[in-house]
Amino acid sequence: MAPRILVVEDNEKNLVLMRDVLSYFGYEVLEARDGLECIDMAVEHCPGLILMDIQMPVMSGVDAMKNLRMRAETREIKILAVTSLAMHGDRERLIGEGFDDYIQKPIDLVELPDIVKKHLRV
C-alpha cells in the first residue's frame, strides 16, 4: 500500500503540481482546499503526512494544524507548512507553532520528493 499524503492547497495550479509529482513517485494523494476540509480528511483517512498551505480561505493552515494537534487520532501526523512567506524567521516561527518542517513556494520539484521521503521515514 502506497503511503498516503494529504495536500492542502487552495491554489489549483499548486495543488495539481504537488499531486502530480507525488503521484509520480508512488504516493496516494488526497486533496483538501482549506483548513476545515483538511481536518475532516485527516480524521477520516489518517494520512502519513500533510503538506499544508498557510494562507487559505475558511481556516488558515496554522489553525488547522493546531486543531489536528489537539486530537488524539491526528496528533502524530507529520505536518509540513507550505508557504510563500519568506521573511527571516518564518521557518522557525512555523516550526515553533507546531509544524514538523517548512517548504517554501515556489516549490522545488526536485527537492519535494526527498523532503516527503525524509518525513515519512520517521
N, C-alpha and C positions, 0 to 999 in steps of 0.2 A: 504494500500500500504506500503510495507516494505521500510524503509529508504535506500537510495542509497549511496554507498560508492565507491569511485574510488581509487583503489590500483595501485600505480605507482612504478614499480619494474622491473629491468632488469634481476634479477636472478630468473630463472624459479622456483626453489625449494622454495624460499621465497614467490614468488607470489602465488604459489599453496597452500602453508601453510596458508597464510593470507586469501586467498579466501575461503578455506575450513572451517576455523574457523569462519569467519564472516558469511558465508552462513549457517552454523550450527545454529548460533544464530538468523537467520531470516532476515539478511540484503541482499539486492540486491547488488551484487558486479560487478563493471565494472573494466576492466583492461587496463592499458597502460604500455608500456615497456620503454618509455623515456619521457623526459620533453615536447617535441614538441607534441607527441601523447596525453599527458596529457592535454595540453591546448585545443586541438581540442575536446577531450572527455568532458572536463569540460564545455566548451561553449555549446556543443550540448546537454548534459544530465543534467547539473546543479546538481551535487550530493550534499548531505548534508555534506559530509566530504571527504577529500582527505588524504590518507596515502602516503606520498611522500618520496621515496628513495632520498638520496642526490647525490650520485655519480652514474651517468648514462651516457650512450653514447648519442650523438646528442645534448642534452641540459640538464644541471645539474638540480637537484631538486630546488636549490636556484634560478636559473634563471627562471625556470618555475613558481615558487611561485611568484616571483616579477612581472612577466608578468601577472599572474592571478590577482594580487592585483591592477594592473593598469586598469583593465577592469571593467566597471560598472556591467556587468552581472555576474562576478565571484568574485568580490571584497569581498563579505561577506561569502564566503565558508570557513569553518574551514579547515585548512591545518596543518597536523602534520608531522614533519620531522621524518623519519625513517632511522637510520644510525648506522653504526658500529664505527663511530668516538666516542672515549671515553676519549678524553683529557679533563682535567679540564677546565671548562668554555665553552665547546662546546654547552651545553644546552642553556646557557644564550645568547651566540652569535647567535645561530639559532633563538631563540625567538626574540632577538633584531632585526634580519633581517626581521622578519615578520611572522614567523611560530607561530601557536597557542599553540603548545606543541611539545614534543620531545619523541620519543620512541627509545630505544637503542636495537641494534641487539646483540646477538640473541634475538629474540622476545619472551617475556614471554607470553605463550599462555593462561595462567590463567588470567593474568593482561590485555591482549589486549581487551577483550570484555568490561571490566569496563572502560578503557580509552575511548574507542569508545562511549560507552553509555553516559559518562560524557560530551563529546563534542557535541554529537547530541542533548542533552537536552538544551543546551544554545540557 
